[in-house]
Each structure stands twice: as structure tokens, then as C-alpha cells.
Amino acid sequence: LVNPDREVQPEIYELKKVYQNFNVENIDINEGLVSISNTNYFVDTKGITLCWTLLENGIPIKRDTITTLNIAPQSRQLIELNFSRQNLKAGNEYHVNFSFYDTKKRNYSEGSVEIASEQLALDLLPQPSIEREASTASPLRVERKNGLTVTGKKFHIQFDKLTGAMSQFVYRGSDLLKSPLLPCFWRVPTDNDEGRNNSYASSWRKAGLDGYKIKPKQLDFTVLPTGYVQVYANNLLECKEGNILQKANYMVSPEGEVIIDVVFHVNVDVLSLARVGMECALPVEWQNLTWFGRGPHESYDDRKESAYVGIYKAMVSEQFFSHIMPQENGNKTDNRWLEIYDDSGNGMRITGKPLFNFNIQNYSDKDLNRSKKEHTLIRGEKNFCRINYCFDNLYIVANLPYYITTPIISKIIEEKIPACEIVIMIQKEVADRLCALVGTKEYGQLTVFLNYFYDIKRVTNVSKNSFVPKPKVDSAVIKMVKKNNLEYVKDLDFFRKIVKDSFRFKRKTIKNNLCNYDINIIESVLEKYNFNINTRSENIPYYVFVELANELLK
């Protein structure tokens, strides 16, 4: 977390966020209602000031300070923020930033030190993109010469026939690209990437992700009625072990805007791709950055809680952090747009559809990787820009403590953690319940609730004799795969309550367990699925409980 020369590493911001004792919970942020919790055991909120800021598209539009917090240790307080909901505009993106300051003088400060922070997003989504109308600018010309050249009034773009890549983008006489725009699946390994022979880094090197060969398959174009030119390039990227099929579409507007849509079909045996994106070199004169995304410090898909969404400015040279072992650094996640430009304001704007990650450095990955052994990093000849896909798939692999298995799984669901797959070792008895079939004695409320979200199957049983020291119970490994299309549930909390009440007394019928609800609605839903009100809950599939909850909520 701290270099030997006491330079703070970027990871320390995440540590501070995770360790903080004041937290903000979203009760109904659209209406300004939040809950403030104090997780200290002995310290109250005396001397603590809360400052909050409302952001519109990353720009502050409202600020206020709360000095009346009165929260005892291990307690909460509801707070209503004073901002007008009528001023929120559809199509804009809103966030609220919270900062907690300790105003008391300490041995280490004169007061007003930020000790905790949070950001909450309002549930107002931007409006969908409007379909483009036909352009009134001068029509585009396309020539087949060493590939394809698309020419507009103030620009021309060259697509190379040997790589299918955008190799030149000349605007008003200046070439915006200093190297072709090519696919990128490699990064300089971090300390965590390295390890044994089956580490992520060794997997990438074995597959040859940093040295693929391009075998062009197709390069052609279509002139659209809107005046746009659609260039499509299909390439086979041959790696040491396997290949990747690239299908790229470049939509060029008469004004010089290029919409890039790339799909990769990966047939390479790797543990996980380091990144999926495109990279190119940009003019070294472009030293200034402005972006709307997470910042101001670096962030990654598994380390971004402390990097809040906003508009930030920085220099390209500031993106580098000198780790003891040279490695990947400086990434920025969840970006809406990015501008990189020179001191006169000339440059390029990149916009996500909807989000992207970027990493801009004034050195190449090859030079950074080489510096691991040579201890010298060549910087400043070009700016290397990598635009990467935002990975939204999270995999959880864990050996869960048996006594808190259910609370941990419930927390994953409650916090809407986007885990597409969970592989866990748990107590065999719990695994029997999670994997239970309808009509068995193990089938219960936990089975129903989790089977709504996941397809669950047992991978293997693990005998207690496999452990040293030997526990008292056997274990099992289960795999939970998140379902892509969930049945509609009007109120998740109410659905869970219905399931819990239905299994309140195991040996009683659903009629007796749900006696406090409308029996006519219950009977109607059950009859639809050929059940009756004297059926026991253990014989009813989860999707019937979904419809029960929805109908009873009416």
C-alpha cells in the first residue's frame, strides 16, 4: 500500500473506503432519503460534519452541509436531502456524493479531515439514442486502394487491406493516429497475475495474446441512405494456441464521426482474457485528458468502490504509477466519454455505448514489460491509448464458513452483486437443501428463493477425511449460474416474505401457512398449476411462488 519512499499506492484509496466507519445506504435516493450508519463501537458523531453534493452529468449543481448528525455507536439515522426533484431533467445522469469530515483537532490534523465518503446514483437513466437523420454535409467518397479510403470534406480515413484496421485518420491535414487501431487482449502482468505455472500471466503468454498474427478475411463497405459509409472488416487473429475471430463495423459520418462496433469470438484456451478492447498510438502533443467516468485515481473492475463518477482533468504523464515491479497501472473504469487534446484544444473525443474503460500512457506495453528486466522505461515518444470493454461478469469462488453461508449468499443477492457464476464449498447438509428437488424433504424456503436467481447443481462431495484437522461434517462443492431471464417479481422483499411464510411450519399445508393472506387468490393461482390449497409447500415449484407473490400484492 505504501512504497519504501512512502509514496502512497493507488490501492490505499480502496482500503480507506472499505475500512470507513460511516456509511450511506440508499433508502430512496430519488426522493432524497438515505440512511447513515455509524459502525464505530464507542465513538458517536459528535464533531462529524456531513457534506453532500448533487451532480448533473458529472457537474455539481447543489451542495449542502449537515452538522446535526446524532448517531450513537452501532446505530443509524435517516436523513432527507434538501433538493428539488422537479429540477431533475430526463435524459441526464445524476449522482449524490457524500463526505464525512472530522472537525476536531487531532494530533495528526488541524481538523476538517475527510474520514469517509460515498456516492449514490439516482435511478434516472439517460434517454435512448435518437436515430440519426440523413446528413446534409458533402457526400463521402470511397476508393479501393491498398484497402479502403473514405474521404469527406475535411478528412480521410484509411483501412489497411492486410490488417483490416483503421490505419490513418487525417483531419484538416493532421494524422490523428500514430499507429493502426488494433485489437488488444494483453496487459503487462501485475503481481497478482503472476504466480505458479497455471497463473493468469503464464496462461496469456502460453496462448500468445501479446503476439497474434492477423489473417484478413473480408474488407468491404456499404453506402447507407443516411449518407454514412459502413466499413466492415472480418479478421482471424491467430494465436499460439487457438484463434480469435474479429468482426468489426466502422460507421463513418460525413462530418468525420466514426462509430466502431467490434465483436470477438474467442477460441483460445486461457483462464481469463486480460482485457478486450482496441489500442492505437496518438500524437505525443496530446498531453491533456478530460473524462466523465470514475476517478480521479486509477480503478479496475474489481477495485473501483473509492473512485466516484464525475468529470476529471489530468495530464497523460500523471497516469503512470511506479510500482516496485513494473506492471499494468493507470486504468479508468465506467467512462461515458473521454477527451484527449493538446494545449490548443485540438484532439479527439471518444464516447461509450454506454460505458468503456480506458488506459492512456506515454509508453508502450512492450517497453513497460521490458523494463521489468532492464529497469529503464522509455517514455514520451507517443501516447498509447487502450479503449477496453467494461467487464460486467463477476465470478465468485470461495470456501464459505459454514455458520454464515446463508447470510453471505443472501448479501450477494441483496446488494445486487453481478456475479454470473458462483462456485462455493459449503456444508453438505446446506448443499443438499440448495440442490434439492421439488417434493423432497430438503426442499425449503432457501431452495425456492435461490432457485429463482440461479441454476444450482452439485459439483462434488468432499469427505471430512479430506481435511486436516478433520471437521465434524462432510462438505460439498456447488455451482450457481445466474439466470439470464428472471420471471417478473413486483416486489422482491414481498416475494421472499411469501416464501418464508409458506415454509413457516414444515408439515402444514400452504393453506394453513398462508392463512393471513387472501385464500381465494392463493387457490386461484394453485389451481392454474394443478395444485390445491391443501398441498404442502415442499411440493410447489419456485415459479408458482413468484406468481403467488405478484397476485397477492395486488
JOTAHU-V743556 format. One record per backbone hydrogen bond with DSSP energy under -1.0 kcal/mol. NH is the residue of the N-H (numbers start at 0). CO is the residue of the C=O. If there is no record, write none. Layout:
nh->NH co->CO
nh->NH co->CO
//
This chain:
nh->2 co->6
nh->5 co->2
nh->8 co->0
nh->11 co->8
nh->12 co->9
nh->14 co->10
nh->15 co->11
nh->16 co->12
nh->17 co->13
nh->18 co->14
nh->22 co->36
nh->24 co->34
nh->26 co->32
nh->27 co->32
nh->30 co->27
nh->31 co->28
nh->32 co->27
nh->33 co->78
nh->34 co->24
nh->35 co->76
nh->36 co->22
nh->37 co->74
nh->38 co->20
nh->47 co->44
nh->48 co->100
nh->49 co->65
nh->50 co->98
nh->51 co->63
nh->52 co->96
nh->53 co->61
nh->54 co->94
nh->55 co->58
nh->56 co->92
nh->58 co->55
nh->60 co->53
nh->61 co->53
nh->63 co->51
nh->65 co->49
nh->73 co->37
nh->73 co->39
nh->74 co->71
nh->76 co->35
nh->78 co->33
nh->80 co->31
nh->82 co->80
nh->86 co->83
nh->87 co->84
nh->91 co->88
nh->94 co->54
nh->95 co->119
nh->96 co->52
nh->97 co->117
nh->98 co->50
nh->99 co->115
nh->100 co->48
nh->101 co->112
nh->102 co->46
nh->105 co->108
nh->112 co->101
nh->114 co->99
nh->115 co->99
nh->117 co->97
nh->119 co->95
nh->121 co->93
nh->123 co->121
nh->134 co->225
nh->140 co->150
nh->142 co->148
nh->147 co->158
nh->148 co->142
nh->149 co->156
nh->150 co->140
nh->151 co->154
nh->155 co->169
nh->156 co->149
nh->157 co->167
nh->158 co->147
nh->159 co->164
nh->160 co->145
nh->163 co->159
nh->166 co->157
nh->167 co->157
nh->169 co->155
nh->170 co->173
nh->171 co->153
nh->173 co->170
nh->175 co->168
nh->177 co->280
nh->180 co->165
nh->181 co->278
nh->183 co->276
nh->193 co->189
nh->198 co->195
nh->200 co->192
nh->202 co->198
nh->203 co->199
nh->204 co->200
nh->205 co->201
nh->206 co->202
nh->207 co->203
nh->208 co->203
nh->210 co->207
nh->212 co->237
nh->214 co->235
nh->216 co->233
nh->217 co->233
nh->219 co->231
nh->221 co->229
nh->223 co->227
nh->226 co->223
nh->228 co->251
nh->229 co->221
nh->230 co->249
nh->231 co->219
nh->232 co->247
nh->233 co->217
nh->234 co->245
nh->235 co->214
nh->236 co->243
nh->237 co->212
nh->238 co->241
nh->239 co->206
nh->240 co->206
nh->242 co->266
nh->243 co->236
nh->244 co->264
nh->245 co->234
nh->246 co->262
nh->247 co->232
nh->248 co->260
nh->249 co->230
nh->250 co->258
nh->251 co->228
nh->252 co->256
nh->255 co->252
nh->258 co->250
nh->260 co->248
nh->262 co->246
nh->264 co->244
nh->266 co->242
nh->269 co->267
nh->273 co->184
nh->276 co->183
nh->277 co->386
nh->278 co->181
nh->279 co->384
nh->281 co->382
nh->285 co->282
nh->286 co->284
nh->287 co->340
nh->288 co->313
nh->289 co->338
nh->290 co->311
nh->291 co->336
nh->292 co->309
nh->293 co->332
nh->294 co->307
nh->298 co->330
nh->299 co->302
nh->302 co->299
nh->307 co->294
nh->309 co->292
nh->310 co->57
nh->311 co->290
nh->313 co->288
nh->315 co->286
nh->318 co->315
nh->322 co->320
nh->327 co->187
nh->331 co->357
nh->334 co->355
nh->335 co->291
nh->337 co->349
nh->338 co->289
nh->339 co->347
nh->340 co->287
nh->341 co->345
nh->344 co->341
nh->347 co->339
nh->349 co->337
nh->351 co->335
nh->355 co->334
nh->356 co->387
nh->357 co->331
nh->358 co->385
nh->360 co->383
nh->367 co->363
nh->368 co->364
nh->369 co->365
nh->370 co->366
nh->371 co->368
nh->372 co->369
nh->373 co->369
nh->374 co->370
nh->379 co->361
nh->382 co->281
nh->383 co->360
nh->384 co->279
nh->385 co->358
nh->386 co->277
nh->387 co->356
nh->388 co->275
nh->393 co->417
nh->395 co->420
nh->397 co->422
nh->399 co->424
nh->403 co->400
nh->404 co->401
nh->407 co->403
nh->408 co->404
nh->409 co->405
nh->410 co->406
nh->411 co->407
nh->412 co->408
nh->413 co->409
nh->414 co->410
nh->415 co->412
nh->416 co->411
nh->418 co->416
nh->419 co->393
nh->420 co->393
nh->421 co->479
nh->422 co->395
nh->423 co->477
nh->424 co->397
nh->425 co->475
nh->427 co->473
nh->430 co->426
nh->431 co->427
nh->432 co->428
nh->433 co->429
nh->434 co->430
nh->438 co->537
nh->439 co->436
nh->442 co->439
nh->447 co->443
nh->448 co->444
nh->449 co->445
nh->450 co->446
nh->453 co->449
nh->454 co->480
nh->456 co->478
nh->458 co->476
nh->459 co->476
nh->461 co->474
nh->465 co->462
nh->466 co->463
nh->474 co->461
nh->475 co->425
nh->476 co->459
nh->477 co->423
nh->478 co->456
nh->479 co->421
nh->480 co->454
nh->481 co->419
nh->482 co->452
nh->494 co->490
nh->495 co->491
nh->496 co->492
nh->497 co->493
nh->498 co->494
nh->499 co->495
nh->500 co->496
nh->501 co->497
nh->502 co->498
nh->503 co->500
nh->507 co->504
nh->509 co->534
nh->510 co->532
nh->512 co->508
nh->513 co->509
nh->514 co->511
nh->516 co->513
nh->521 co->517
nh->522 co->518
nh->523 co->519
nh->524 co->520
nh->525 co->521
nh->526 co->522
nh->527 co->523
nh->528 co->525
nh->529 co->526
nh->530 co->525
nh->534 co->531
nh->538 co->535
nh->539 co->536
nh->544 co->540
nh->545 co->541
nh->546 co->542
nh->547 co->543
nh->548 co->544
nh->549 co->545
nh->550 co->546
nh->551 co->547
nh->552 co->548
//
